[in-house]
């Protein structure tokens, strides 16, 4: 594959894009774990009493 004189730019752009996508996937994974922990904590709390 010949990318011509712009090979460094093209490969750099693909590399940067891969890093951004991996970062988004990692963030989603970590956020899901945090949300599950928060939901489990809320499920253990007693239900609030209604207003009168």
C-alpha positions as CSV (number, residue, x, y, z in Angstrom):
1,X,0.0,0.0,0.0
2,X,1.5,3.3,-1.1
3,X,0.2,6.2,1.0
4,X,2.4,8.7,-0.8
5,X,4.0,11.7,0.8
6,X,1.2,12.1,3.4
7,X,1.7,8.7,4.9
8,X,2.8,10.1,8.3
9,X,-0.3,12.3,8.5
10,X,-2.7,9.5,7.5
11,X,-1.2,6.9,9.9
12,X,-1.1,9.5,12.7
13,X,-4.7,10.4,12.1
14,X,-5.7,6.7,12.2
15,X,-3.6,6.2,15.4
16,X,-5.2,9.3,17.1
17,X,-8.7,8.1,16.1
18,X,-8.0,4.6,17.6
19,X,-6.8,6.2,20.8
20,X,-9.9,8.4,21.1
21,X,-12.2,5.4,20.4
22,X,-10.4,3.3,23.0
23,X,-10.6,6.2,25.5
24,X,-14.4,6.4,24.9
25,X,-14.8,2.7,25.4
26,X,-12.8,2.7,28.6
27,X,-14.8,5.7,29.9
28,X,-18.1,3.9,29.2
29,X,-16.9,0.8,30.9
30,X,-15.7,2.6,34.0
31,X,-18.8,4.8,34.1
32,X,-21.0,1.7,33.9
33,X,-19.2,0.1,36.9
34,X,-19.6,3.4,38.9
35,X,-23.4,3.6,38.0
36,X,-23.9,-0.1,39.0
37,X,-22.2,0.6,42.4
38,X,-24.4,3.7,42.9
39,X,-27.5,1.8,42.0
40,X,-26.7,-1.0,44.4
41,X,-26.1,1.6,47.2
42,X,-29.4,3.2,46.5
43,X,-31.2,-0.2,46.4
44,X,-29.9,-0.9,50.0
45,X,-31.2,2.4,51.4
46,X,-34.7,2.5,53.0
47,X,-37.5,4.0,50.9
48,X,-38.2,7.6,51.6
49,X,-41.4,8.4,53.3
50,X,-44.0,10.4,51.4
51,X,-44.9,14.0,52.1
52,X,-48.0,14.9,53.9
